[in-house]
């Protein structure tokens, strides 16, 4: 099976698996326990915290270990809900992942304002600038890279705007981290990430928190993580995550994304030539090197594409895995101005670091084969 759904989850890297096995054998104690085995586990977590802080460019005490980006995102929004003034608005981009949008709608049913997105897939910076002249929000949340389209968001510019007005800024960097350099993300007040998006294990992630002030915990029942997140830390998972992230950061330093970007662009050219009527969403914008969201030619529905490609040994998706099973079109494409009839034709192809040029070529050939099979027979 050729796997093109890395934005949903990536296979566990062998070195991350080895790191997990070694940590599970070596650090058997609870990091909160007072004996030497507990102290060793706590020291391993501290070293990993310093390691991640160096990658993000923040202080190590700012890092809180979590079960993944969904928990991290909920924790950040819970903090804002518990600490803001009730009348203050909360600005969140209309193209955020459901794990940001859904808790935001729950916590701020009347104060939530969605930052619009352009047809190209980026949030509207001018909307933010103009509105800031008239109103000061309690906080702003915009992701680093969109999980469906791969379009990179102007988070550095938004961070600068928020810094000028002393407004907390939250960046869900789940799709960015492990694919692009993470340096500088730690300057945001909150940053979330998840190991399984870049070859680490499932069930572990982090939230970078503000250096100053009390963070309101989402989970209660223990004083772990300086009282910010109750529950015994996943030592083996954290060390496995850091092994994977170090491998990805090393690949970035070696410039290994350049050829992978060429493979993606070549695939997009072949797609346009072989399948008239197909459209690459966010074409012309800076996007993740591994991601293509495309509107397929008119057919009997995108699920039919997925099923037929699966039979050919090609695993692709229709968008966010967290929204799968729903009948509604993508909220991301809707925010970009695509009609429901257009959005219903969207497929997402997301490769990984181990995806080869030959596999991208096989994907384009598979799409052509499926498309031909969907055409009505001539009489």
NULUMDO-785988 format. One record per residue (C-alpha): residue in one letter; residue number from 1; x, y, z. Coordinates in nm, 3 decimals. Each point is the difference from the previous one (the first is absolute). Layout:
N
<r type="A" seq="NUM" u="X" v="Y" w="Z"/>
...
//
This chain:
379
<r type="X" seq="1" u="0.000" v="0.000" w="0.000"/>
<r type="X" seq="2" u="0.133" v="0.344" w="-0.095"/>
<r type="X" seq="3" u="-0.086" v="0.240" w="0.281"/>
<r type="X" seq="4" u="-0.105" v="0.359" w="-0.076"/>
<r type="X" seq="5" u="-0.172" v="0.094" w="0.325"/>
<r type="X" seq="6" u="0.292" v="0.121" w="0.213"/>
<r type="X" seq="7" u="-0.186" v="0.313" w="0.111"/>
<r type="X" seq="8" u="-0.240" v="-0.231" w="0.183"/>
<r type="X" seq="9" u="0.280" v="-0.206" w="0.155"/>
<r type="X" seq="10" u="0.350" v="-0.108" w="-0.096"/>
<r type="X" seq="11" u="0.146" v="-0.348" w="0.050"/>
<r type="X" seq="12" u="0.226" v="-0.036" w="0.301"/>
<r type="X" seq="13" u="0.365" v="0.057" w="-0.088"/>
<r type="X" seq="14" u="0.220" v="-0.302" w="0.083"/>
<r type="X" seq="15" u="0.233" v="0.219" w="0.208"/>
<r type="X" seq="16" u="-0.301" v="0.139" w="0.189"/>
<r type="X" seq="17" u="-0.117" v="-0.355" w="0.067"/>
<r type="X" seq="18" u="0.345" v="-0.091" w="0.128"/>
<r type="X" seq="19" u="0.008" v="0.309" w="0.223"/>
<r type="X" seq="20" u="-0.338" v="-0.099" w="0.144"/>
<r type="X" seq="21" u="0.113" v="-0.357" w="0.074"/>
<r type="X" seq="22" u="0.320" v="0.116" w="0.166"/>
<r type="X" seq="23" u="-0.181" v="0.262" w="0.209"/>
<r type="X" seq="24" u="-0.270" v="-0.247" w="0.106"/>
<r type="X" seq="25" u="0.270" v="-0.234" w="0.129"/>
<r type="X" seq="26" u="0.229" v="0.261" w="0.151"/>
<r type="X" seq="27" u="-0.245" v="0.246" w="0.160"/>
<r type="X" seq="28" u="-0.249" v="-0.218" w="0.183"/>
<r type="X" seq="29" u="-0.072" v="0.241" w="0.285"/>
<r type="X" seq="30" u="-0.271" v="0.263" w="0.031"/>
<r type="X" seq="31" u="0.168" v="0.341" w="-0.052"/>
<r type="X" seq="32" u="-0.184" v="0.130" w="0.308"/>
<r type="X" seq="33" u="0.129" v="-0.274" w="0.230"/>
<r type="X" seq="34" u="0.268" v="0.097" w="0.256"/>
<r type="X" seq="35" u="0.229" v="-0.300" w="-0.049"/>
<r type="X" seq="36" u="0.294" v="-0.022" w="-0.238"/>
<r type="X" seq="37" u="-0.198" v="-0.173" w="-0.276"/>
<r type="X" seq="38" u="-0.251" v="0.284" w="0.008"/>
<r type="X" seq="39" u="0.278" v="0.258" w="0.000"/>
<r type="X" seq="40" u="0.157" v="-0.162" w="-0.306"/>
<r type="X" seq="41" u="-0.328" v="0.014" w="-0.189"/>
<r type="X" seq="42" u="-0.049" v="0.362" w="0.102"/>
<r type="X" seq="43" u="0.355" v="0.085" w="-0.114"/>
<r type="X" seq="44" u="-0.073" v="-0.158" w="-0.341"/>
<r type="X" seq="45" u="-0.311" v="0.216" w="-0.035"/>
<r type="X" seq="46" u="0.198" v="0.309" w="0.099"/>
<r type="X" seq="47" u="0.264" v="-0.074" w="-0.263"/>
<r type="X" seq="48" u="-0.270" v="-0.051" w="-0.264"/>
<r type="X" seq="49" u="-0.164" v="0.328" w="0.105"/>
<r type="X" seq="50" u="0.331" v="0.181" w="-0.049"/>
<r type="X" seq="51" u="0.044" v="-0.171" w="-0.336"/>
<r type="X" seq="52" u="-0.343" v="0.112" w="-0.126"/>
<r type="X" seq="53" u="0.046" v="0.350" w="0.138"/>
<r type="X" seq="54" u="0.322" v="0.030" w="-0.201"/>
<r type="X" seq="55" u="-0.184" v="-0.102" w="-0.318"/>
<r type="X" seq="56" u="-0.292" v="0.239" w="0.057"/>
<r type="X" seq="57" u="0.213" v="0.287" w="0.136"/>
<r type="X" seq="58" u="-0.161" v="0.036" w="0.343"/>
<r type="X" seq="59" u="0.080" v="-0.081" w="0.363"/>
<r type="X" seq="60" u="-0.028" v="-0.362" w="0.111"/>
<r type="X" seq="61" u="-0.245" v="0.070" w="0.289"/>
<r type="X" seq="62" u="-0.248" v="0.127" w="-0.262"/>
<r type="X" seq="63" u="-0.052" v="-0.356" w="-0.134"/>
<r type="X" seq="64" u="-0.291" v="-0.213" w="0.125"/>
<r type="X" seq="65" u="-0.023" v="-0.364" w="-0.113"/>
<r type="X" seq="66" u="-0.348" v="-0.105" w="-0.115"/>
<r type="X" seq="67" u="-0.172" v="-0.289" w="-0.178"/>
<r type="X" seq="68" u="0.007" v="0.183" w="-0.335"/>
<r type="X" seq="69" u="-0.111" v="0.310" w="-0.185"/>
<r type="X" seq="70" u="-0.371" v="-0.042" w="0.075"/>
<r type="X" seq="71" u="0.063" v="0.014" w="0.373"/>
<r type="X" seq="72" u="0.251" v="0.282" w="-0.043"/>
<r type="X" seq="73" u="-0.244" v="0.207" w="-0.207"/>
<r type="X" seq="74" u="-0.280" v="-0.056" w="0.248"/>
<r type="X" seq="75" u="0.232" v="0.095" w="0.284"/>
<r type="X" seq="76" u="0.096" v="0.331" w="-0.160"/>
<r type="X" seq="77" u="-0.364" v="0.093" w="-0.063"/>
<r type="X" seq="78" u="-0.102" v="-0.113" w="0.347"/>
<r type="X" seq="79" u="0.268" v="0.230" w="0.144"/>
<r type="X" seq="80" u="-0.133" v="0.295" w="-0.196"/>
<r type="X" seq="81" u="-0.358" v="-0.075" w="0.102"/>
<r type="X" seq="82" u="0.098" v="-0.012" w="0.368"/>
<r type="X" seq="83" u="0.217" v="0.312" w="-0.001"/>
<r type="X" seq="84" u="-0.156" v="0.255" w="-0.238"/>
<r type="X" seq="85" u="-0.259" v="0.268" w="0.061"/>
<r type="X" seq="86" u="-0.342" v="-0.130" w="-0.104"/>
<r type="X" seq="87" u="-0.074" v="0.283" w="-0.246"/>
<r type="X" seq="88" u="0.326" v="-0.028" w="-0.194"/>
<r type="X" seq="89" u="-0.001" v="-0.146" w="-0.349"/>
<r type="X" seq="90" u="0.209" v="-0.302" w="-0.100"/>
<r type="X" seq="91" u="0.134" v="-0.005" w="-0.357"/>
<r type="X" seq="92" u="0.064" v="-0.337" w="-0.161"/>
<r type="X" seq="93" u="0.057" v="-0.072" w="-0.367"/>
<r type="X" seq="94" u="-0.286" v="-0.156" w="-0.193"/>
<r type="X" seq="95" u="0.232" v="-0.272" w="-0.134"/>
<r type="X" seq="96" u="0.119" v="-0.141" w="0.334"/>
<r type="X" seq="97" u="-0.001" v="-0.370" w="0.078"/>
<r type="X" seq="98" u="-0.320" v="-0.127" w="0.169"/>
<r type="X" seq="99" u="0.195" v="-0.051" w="0.325"/>
<r type="X" seq="100" u="0.032" v="0.381" w="0.014"/>
<r type="X" seq="101" u="-0.330" v="0.108" w="-0.154"/>
<r type="X" seq="102" u="-0.230" v="-0.232" w="0.195"/>
<r type="X" seq="103" u="0.123" v="0.087" w="0.351"/>
<r type="X" seq="104" u="0.009" v="0.367" w="-0.102"/>
<r type="X" seq="105" u="-0.367" v="-0.014" w="-0.096"/>
<r type="X" seq="106" u="-0.078" v="-0.170" w="0.331"/>
<r type="X" seq="107" u="0.200" v="0.236" w="0.220"/>
<r type="X" seq="108" u="-0.081" v="0.323" w="-0.186"/>
<r type="X" seq="109" u="-0.346" v="-0.038" w="-0.158"/>
<r type="X" seq="110" u="-0.062" v="0.377" w="-0.015"/>
<r type="X" seq="111" u="0.348" v="0.148" w="-0.001"/>
<r type="X" seq="112" u="0.159" v="-0.213" w="-0.275"/>
<r type="X" seq="113" u="0.096" v="0.185" w="-0.319"/>
<r type="X" seq="114" u="0.132" v="-0.198" w="-0.295"/>
<r type="X" seq="115" u="0.287" v="0.153" w="-0.193"/>
<r type="X" seq="116" u="-0.089" v="-0.040" w="-0.369"/>
<r type="X" seq="117" u="0.222" v="-0.174" w="-0.253"/>
<r type="X" seq="118" u="0.074" v="0.089" w="-0.361"/>
<r type="X" seq="119" u="-0.071" v="-0.215" w="-0.303"/>
<r type="X" seq="120" u="0.369" v="-0.090" w="0.003"/>
<r type="X" seq="121" u="-0.031" v="-0.152" w="0.348"/>
<r type="X" seq="122" u="0.178" v="0.253" w="0.222"/>
<r type="X" seq="123" u="-0.164" v="0.188" w="0.286"/>
<r type="X" seq="124" u="-0.082" v="0.365" w="-0.069"/>
<r type="X" seq="125" u="0.272" v="0.211" w="0.162"/>
<r type="X" seq="126" u="-0.175" v="0.321" w="-0.104"/>
<r type="X" seq="127" u="-0.312" v="-0.109" w="0.188"/>
<r type="X" seq="128" u="0.210" v="-0.039" w="0.314"/>
<r type="X" seq="129" u="0.177" v="0.333" w="-0.048"/>
<r type="X" seq="130" u="-0.322" v="0.191" w="-0.066"/>
<r type="X" seq="131" u="-0.188" v="-0.153" w="0.289"/>
<r type="X" seq="132" u="0.289" v="0.060" w="0.239"/>
<r type="X" seq="133" u="-0.042" v="0.371" w="-0.059"/>
<r type="X" seq="134" u="-0.350" v="-0.019" w="0.147"/>
<r type="X" seq="135" u="0.008" v="-0.287" w="0.246"/>
<r type="X" seq="136" u="0.241" v="-0.196" w="0.218"/>
<r type="X" seq="137" u="-0.072" v="-0.374" w="0.027"/>
<r type="X" seq="138" u="0.082" v="-0.216" w="0.299"/>
<r type="X" seq="139" u="0.209" v="-0.227" w="-0.222"/>
<r type="X" seq="140" u="0.069" v="-0.107" w="-0.359"/>
<r type="X" seq="141" u="0.046" v="-0.354" w="-0.133"/>
<r type="X" seq="142" u="0.127" v="-0.085" w="-0.349"/>
<r type="X" seq="143" u="0.165" v="-0.325" w="-0.109"/>
<r type="X" seq="144" u="0.346" v="-0.018" w="-0.158"/>
<r type="X" seq="145" u="-0.096" v="-0.220" w="-0.298"/>
<r type="X" seq="146" u="-0.340" v="-0.125" w="-0.102"/>
<r type="X" seq="147" u="-0.055" v="-0.373" w="0.035"/>
<r type="X" seq="148" u="-0.227" v="-0.030" w="-0.305"/>
<r type="X" seq="149" u="0.160" v="0.232" w="-0.256"/>
<r type="X" seq="150" u="0.356" v="0.020" w="0.131"/>
<r type="X" seq="151" u="-0.009" v="0.379" w="-0.045"/>
<r type="X" seq="152" u="0.245" v="0.175" w="0.232"/>
<r type="X" seq="153" u="-0.155" v="0.270" w="0.217"/>
<r type="X" seq="154" u="0.163" v="0.336" w="0.084"/>
<r type="X" seq="155" u="0.052" v="-0.087" w="0.365"/>
<r type="X" seq="156" u="0.320" v="0.210" w="0.037"/>
<r type="X" seq="157" u="-0.185" v="0.312" w="-0.118"/>
<r type="X" seq="158" u="-0.296" v="-0.076" w="0.226"/>
<r type="X" seq="159" u="0.232" v="-0.057" w="0.293"/>
<r type="X" seq="160" u="0.160" v="0.339" w="-0.063"/>
<r type="X" seq="161" u="-0.341" v="0.172" w="-0.014"/>
<r type="X" seq="162" u="-0.104" v="-0.164" w="0.325"/>
<r type="X" seq="163" u="0.330" v="0.091" w="0.166"/>
<r type="X" seq="164" u="-0.054" v="0.368" w="-0.087"/>
<r type="X" seq="165" u="-0.338" v="-0.004" w="0.174"/>
<r type="X" seq="166" u="0.100" v="-0.239" w="0.283"/>
<r type="X" seq="167" u="-0.257" v="-0.257" w="-0.114"/>
<r type="X" seq="168" u="0.061" v="-0.373" w="0.069"/>
<r type="X" seq="169" u="0.058" v="-0.200" w="-0.319"/>
<r type="X" seq="170" u="-0.058" v="-0.375" w="-0.038"/>
<r type="X" seq="171" u="0.139" v="-0.199" w="-0.294"/>
<r type="X" seq="172" u="-0.102" v="-0.359" w="-0.071"/>
<r type="X" seq="173" u="0.322" v="-0.118" w="-0.166"/>
<r type="X" seq="174" u="-0.099" v="-0.366" w="-0.026"/>
<r type="X" seq="175" u="0.049" v="-0.025" w="-0.378"/>
<r type="X" seq="176" u="0.301" v="0.234" w="-0.013"/>
<r type="X" seq="177" u="0.220" v="-0.169" w="0.259"/>
<r type="X" seq="178" u="0.204" v="-0.284" w="-0.147"/>
<r type="X" seq="179" u="-0.053" v="0.128" w="-0.355"/>
<r type="X" seq="180" u="0.148" v="0.351" w="0.026"/>
<r type="X" seq="181" u="0.251" v="0.151" w="0.246"/>
<r type="X" seq="182" u="-0.161" v="0.058" w="0.339"/>
<r type="X" seq="183" u="0.243" v="0.272" w="0.108"/>
<r type="X" seq="184" u="-0.184" v="0.314" w="0.108"/>
<r type="X" seq="185" u="-0.336" v="-0.162" w="0.068"/>
<r type="X" seq="186" u="0.081" v="0.011" w="0.371"/>
<r type="X" seq="187" u="-0.039" v="0.378" w="-0.008"/>
<r type="X" seq="188" u="-0.377" v="-0.050" w="-0.025"/>
<r type="X" seq="189" u="-0.183" v="-0.003" w="0.333"/>
<r type="X" seq="190" u="-0.149" v="-0.343" w="-0.066"/>
<r type="X" seq="191" u="0.119" v="-0.259" w="-0.255"/>
<r type="X" seq="192" u="-0.136" v="-0.353" w="-0.041"/>
<r type="X" seq="193" u="0.152" v="-0.306" w="-0.164"/>
<r type="X" seq="194" u="-0.059" v="-0.374" w="-0.032"/>
<r type="X" seq="195" u="0.258" v="-0.277" w="-0.039"/>
<r type="X" seq="196" u="-0.188" v="-0.224" w="-0.241"/>
<r type="X" seq="197" u="-0.003" v="0.265" w="-0.272"/>
<r type="X" seq="198" u="0.376" v="-0.032" w="-0.055"/>
<r type="X" seq="199" u="0.082" v="-0.363" w="0.073"/>
<r type="X" seq="200" u="-0.031" v="-0.010" w="0.378"/>
<r type="X" seq="201" u="-0.248" v="-0.213" w="0.196"/>
<r type="X" seq="202" u="-0.369" v="0.074" w="0.036"/>
<r type="X" seq="203" u="-0.129" v="0.127" w="0.330"/>
<r type="X" seq="204" u="0.270" v="0.255" w="0.084"/>
<r type="X" seq="205" u="0.050" v="0.368" w="-0.077"/>
<r type="X" seq="206" u="0.071" v="0.331" w="0.164"/>
<r type="X" seq="207" u="-0.125" v="0.349" w="0.068"/>
<r type="X" seq="208" u="0.246" v="0.286" w="0.023"/>
<r type="X" seq="209" u="-0.145" v="0.241" w="0.256"/>
<r type="X" seq="210" u="0.070" v="0.365" w="0.089"/>
<r type="X" seq="211" u="0.312" v="0.055" w="0.207"/>
<r type="X" seq="212" u="-0.181" v="0.232" w="0.239"/>
<r type="X" seq="213" u="-0.322" v="-0.050" w="0.195"/>
<r type="X" seq="214" u="-0.209" v="-0.292" w="0.112"/>
<r type="X" seq="215" u="-0.134" v="-0.243" w="-0.262"/>
<r type="X" seq="216" u="-0.346" v="-0.132" w="0.078"/>
<r type="X" seq="217" u="0.012" v="-0.383" w="-0.013"/>
<r type="X" seq="218" u="-0.247" v="-0.198" w="-0.204"/>
<r type="X" seq="219" u="0.054" v="-0.320" w="0.199"/>
<r type="X" seq="220" u="-0.008" v="-0.021" w="0.379"/>
<r type="X" seq="221" u="0.106" v="-0.267" w="0.247"/>
<r type="X" seq="222" u="0.375" v="0.044" w="0.027"/>
<r type="X" seq="223" u="0.278" v="0.257" w="0.010"/>
<r type="X" seq="224" u="0.199" v="-0.133" w="-0.293"/>
<r type="X" seq="225" u="0.145" v="0.247" w="-0.252"/>
<r type="X" seq="226" u="0.026" v="0.273" w="0.266"/>
<r type="X" seq="227" u="-0.373" v="-0.032" w="0.067"/>
<r type="X" seq="228" u="-0.093" v="0.073" w="-0.361"/>
<r type="X" seq="229" u="-0.098" v="-0.352" w="-0.110"/>
<r type="X" seq="230" u="-0.101" v="-0.281" w="0.234"/>
<r type="X" seq="231" u="0.095" v="-0.357" w="-0.086"/>
<r type="X" seq="232" u="0.310" v="-0.215" w="-0.009"/>
<r type="X" seq="233" u="0.225" v="0.111" w="-0.285"/>
<r type="X" seq="234" u="0.062" v="-0.233" w="-0.293"/>
<r type="X" seq="235" u="0.379" v="-0.018" w="0.030"/>
<r type="X" seq="236" u="0.054" v="-0.258" w="-0.274"/>
<r type="X" seq="237" u="-0.235" v="0.186" w="-0.232"/>
<r type="X" seq="238" u="0.173" v="0.333" w="0.058"/>
<r type="X" seq="239" u="0.346" v="-0.143" w="-0.066"/>
<r type="X" seq="240" u="-0.126" v="-0.178" w="-0.312"/>
<r type="X" seq="241" u="-0.158" v="0.325" w="-0.121"/>
<r type="X" seq="242" u="0.324" v="0.189" w="0.048"/>
<r type="X" seq="243" u="0.198" v="-0.265" w="-0.188"/>
<r type="X" seq="244" u="-0.235" v="0.040" w="-0.298"/>
<r type="X" seq="245" u="0.005" v="0.379" w="0.015"/>
<r type="X" seq="246" u="0.380" v="0.013" w="0.014"/>
<r type="X" seq="247" u="0.012" v="-0.223" w="-0.310"/>
<r type="X" seq="248" u="-0.238" v="0.232" w="-0.187"/>
<r type="X" seq="249" u="0.186" v="0.314" w="0.108"/>
<r type="X" seq="250" u="0.327" v="-0.159" w="-0.118"/>
<r type="X" seq="251" u="-0.157" v="-0.074" w="-0.340"/>
<r type="X" seq="252" u="-0.112" v="0.363" w="-0.023"/>
<r type="X" seq="253" u="0.351" v="0.121" w="0.077"/>
<r type="X" seq="254" u="0.129" v="-0.220" w="-0.282"/>
<r type="X" seq="255" u="-0.242" v="0.168" w="-0.243"/>
<r type="X" seq="256" u="-0.189" v="-0.319" w="-0.077"/>
<r type="X" seq="257" u="-0.332" v="0.170" w="-0.066"/>
<r type="X" seq="258" u="0.117" v="0.154" w="-0.329"/>
<r type="X" seq="259" u="-0.022" v="-0.317" w="-0.206"/>
<r type="X" seq="260" u="-0.324" v="-0.100" w="0.172"/>
<r type="X" seq="261" u="-0.148" v="0.335" w="-0.095"/>
<r type="X" seq="262" u="0.100" v="-0.069" w="-0.361"/>
<r type="X" seq="263" u="-0.179" v="-0.337" w="0.015"/>
<r type="X" seq="264" u="-0.317" v="0.165" w="0.128"/>
<r type="X" seq="265" u="0.010" v="0.266" w="-0.272"/>
<r type="X" seq="266" u="0.060" v="-0.263" w="-0.266"/>
<r type="X" seq="267" u="-0.301" v="-0.194" w="0.127"/>
<r type="X" seq="268" u="-0.213" v="0.315" w="-0.021"/>
<r type="X" seq="269" u="0.109" v="0.060" w="-0.361"/>
<r type="X" seq="270" u="-0.084" v="-0.357" w="-0.095"/>
<r type="X" seq="271" u="-0.335" v="0.032" w="0.175"/>
<r type="X" seq="272" u="-0.091" v="0.312" w="-0.195"/>
<r type="X" seq="273" u="0.107" v="-0.148" w="-0.333"/>
<r type="X" seq="274" u="-0.160" v="-0.342" w="0.042"/>
<r type="X" seq="275" u="-0.322" v="0.099" w="0.176"/>
<r type="X" seq="276" u="-0.156" v="0.308" w="-0.159"/>
<r type="X" seq="277" u="-0.233" v="0.168" w="0.245"/>
<r type="X" seq="278" u="0.210" v="-0.080" w="0.304"/>
<r type="X" seq="279" u="0.103" v="0.295" w="0.218"/>
<r type="X" seq="280" u="0.280" v="0.021" w="0.257"/>
<r type="X" seq="281" u="-0.130" v="0.190" w="0.302"/>
<r type="X" seq="282" u="0.234" v="0.278" w="0.110"/>
<r type="X" seq="283" u="0.206" v="-0.021" w="-0.319"/>
<r type="X" seq="284" u="0.251" v="0.283" w="-0.011"/>
<r type="X" seq="285" u="0.018" v="0.028" w="0.379"/>
<r type="X" seq="286" u="0.281" v="-0.128" w="0.218"/>
<r type="X" seq="287" u="-0.110" v="-0.342" w="0.117"/>
<r type="X" seq="288" u="0.139" v="-0.296" w="0.187"/>
<r type="X" seq="289" u="0.226" v="-0.199" w="-0.230"/>
<r type="X" seq="290" u="-0.197" v="-0.319" w="0.067"/>
<r type="X" seq="291" u="-0.361" v="0.115" w="-0.049"/>
<r type="X" seq="292" u="-0.231" v="0.033" w="-0.301"/>
<r type="X" seq="293" u="-0.371" v="0.073" w="0.034"/>
<r type="X" seq="294" u="-0.169" v="-0.036" w="-0.337"/>
<r type="X" seq="295" u="-0.351" v="0.031" w="-0.136"/>
<r type="X" seq="296" u="-0.045" v="-0.300" w="-0.224"/>
<r type="X" seq="297" u="-0.189" v="-0.002" w="-0.332"/>
<r type="X" seq="298" u="-0.375" v="-0.050" w="0.022"/>
<r type="X" seq="299" u="-0.085" v="-0.358" w="0.096"/>
<r type="X" seq="300" u="-0.232" v="-0.190" w="0.234"/>
<r type="X" seq="301" u="0.158" v="0.137" w="0.316"/>
<r type="X" seq="302" u="0.337" v="0.013" w="0.170"/>
<r type="X" seq="303" u="-0.069" v="-0.310" w="0.209"/>
<r type="X" seq="304" u="-0.007" v="-0.192" w="-0.325"/>
<r type="X" seq="305" u="0.347" v="0.135" w="-0.079"/>
<r type="X" seq="306" u="0.129" v="-0.110" w="0.342"/>
<r type="X" seq="307" u="-0.145" v="-0.350" w="-0.032"/>
<r type="X" seq="308" u="0.130" v="-0.054" w="-0.352"/>
<r type="X" seq="309" u="0.346" v="0.132" w="0.085"/>
<r type="X" seq="310" u="0.004" v="-0.224" w="0.305"/>
<r type="X" seq="311" u="-0.064" v="-0.300" w="-0.222"/>
<r type="X" seq="312" u="0.303" v="0.105" w="-0.204"/>
<r type="X" seq="313" u="0.212" v="0.006" w="0.317"/>
<r type="X" seq="314" u="-0.004" v="0.377" w="0.050"/>
<r type="X" seq="315" u="-0.114" v="0.143" w="0.335"/>
<r type="X" seq="316" u="-0.128" v="0.360" w="-0.025"/>
<r type="X" seq="317" u="-0.253" v="0.206" w="0.194"/>
<r type="X" seq="318" u="-0.278" v="0.251" w="-0.052"/>
<r type="X" seq="319" u="0.135" v="0.251" w="0.254"/>
<r type="X" seq="320" u="0.039" v="0.017" w="0.376"/>
<r type="X" seq="321" u="-0.007" v="-0.343" w="0.164"/>
<r type="X" seq="322" u="-0.169" v="0.158" w="0.304"/>
<r type="X" seq="323" u="-0.295" v="0.102" w="-0.219"/>
<r type="X" seq="324" u="-0.032" v="-0.325" w="-0.196"/>
<r type="X" seq="325" u="-0.340" v="-0.160" w="-0.020"/>
<r type="X" seq="326" u="-0.182" v="0.331" w="-0.021"/>
<r type="X" seq="327" u="-0.218" v="0.086" w="-0.295"/>
<r type="X" seq="328" u="0.071" v="0.374" w="0.010"/>
<r type="X" seq="329" u="0.264" v="0.144" w="-0.235"/>
<r type="X" seq="330" u="0.330" v="0.112" w="0.149"/>
<r type="X" seq="331" u="-0.029" v="0.310" w="0.218"/>
<r type="X" seq="332" u="0.348" v="0.097" w="-0.123"/>
<r type="X" seq="333" u="-0.106" v="0.004" w="-0.365"/>
<r type="X" seq="334" u="-0.324" v="0.176" w="0.093"/>
<r type="X" seq="335" u="0.201" v="0.272" w="0.176"/>
<r type="X" seq="336" u="0.210" v="0.034" w="-0.315"/>
<r type="X" seq="337" u="-0.314" v="0.067" w="-0.202"/>
<r type="X" seq="338" u="-0.047" v="-0.335" w="-0.171"/>
<r type="X" seq="339" u="-0.358" v="-0.104" w="-0.064"/>
<r type="X" seq="340" u="-0.124" v="-0.327" w="0.156"/>
<r type="X" seq="341" u="-0.009" v="-0.160" w="-0.345"/>
<r type="X" seq="342" u="0.367" v="0.086" w="-0.048"/>
<r type="X" seq="343" u="0.110" v="-0.099" w="0.350"/>
<r type="X" seq="344" u="-0.171" v="-0.337" w="-0.039"/>
<r type="X" seq="345" u="0.259" v="-0.086" w="-0.268"/>
<r type="X" seq="346" u="0.302" v="0.056" w="0.226"/>
<r type="X" seq="347" u="0.263" v="-0.263" w="0.068"/>
<r type="X" seq="348" u="0.311" v="0.044" w="0.216"/>
<r type="X" seq="349" u="0.331" v="-0.163" w="-0.086"/>
<r type="X" seq="350" u="0.262" v="0.030" w="0.274"/>
<r type="X" seq="351" u="0.333" v="-0.174" w="-0.031"/>
<r type="X" seq="352" u="0.271" v="-0.040" w="0.260"/>
<r type="X" seq="353" u="0.376" v="0.009" w="0.035"/>
<r type="X" seq="354" u="0.022" v="-0.361" w="-0.114"/>
<r type="X" seq="355" u="-0.228" v="0.051" w="-0.303"/>
<r type="X" seq="356" u="0.197" v="-0.044" w="-0.323"/>
<r type="X" seq="357" u="-0.016" v="0.167" w="-0.340"/>
<r type="X" seq="358" u="-0.117" v="-0.332" w="-0.144"/>
<r type="X" seq="359" u="-0.292" v="-0.005" w="0.241"/>
<r type="X" seq="360" u="-0.109" v="0.349" w="-0.105"/>
<r type="X" seq="361" u="0.014" v="-0.121" w="-0.361"/>
<r type="X" seq="362" u="-0.202" v="-0.310" w="0.091"/>
<r type="X" seq="363" u="-0.262" v="0.225" w="0.162"/>
<r type="X" seq="364" u="-0.039" v="0.207" w="-0.317"/>
<r type="X" seq="365" u="-0.028" v="-0.317" w="-0.209"/>
<r type="X" seq="366" u="-0.261" v="-0.139" w="0.240"/>
<r type="X" seq="367" u="-0.208" v="0.317" w="-0.024"/>
<r type="X" seq="368" u="0.007" v="-0.017" w="-0.378"/>
<r type="X" seq="369" u="-0.109" v="-0.365" w="0.006"/>
<r type="X" seq="370" u="-0.287" v="0.068" w="0.239"/>
<r type="X" seq="371" u="-0.113" v="0.299" w="-0.203"/>
<r type="X" seq="372" u="-0.010" v="-0.201" w="-0.320"/>
<r type="X" seq="373" u="-0.205" v="-0.268" w="0.173"/>
<r type="X" seq="374" u="-0.254" v="0.262" w="0.107"/>
<r type="X" seq="375" u="-0.061" v="0.125" w="-0.352"/>
<r type="X" seq="376" u="-0.322" v="-0.118" w="-0.170"/>
<r type="X" seq="377" u="0.047" v="-0.266" w="-0.265"/>
<r type="X" seq="378" u="-0.020" v="0.120" w="-0.355"/>
<r type="X" seq="379" u="-0.268" v="-0.150" w="-0.223"/>
//
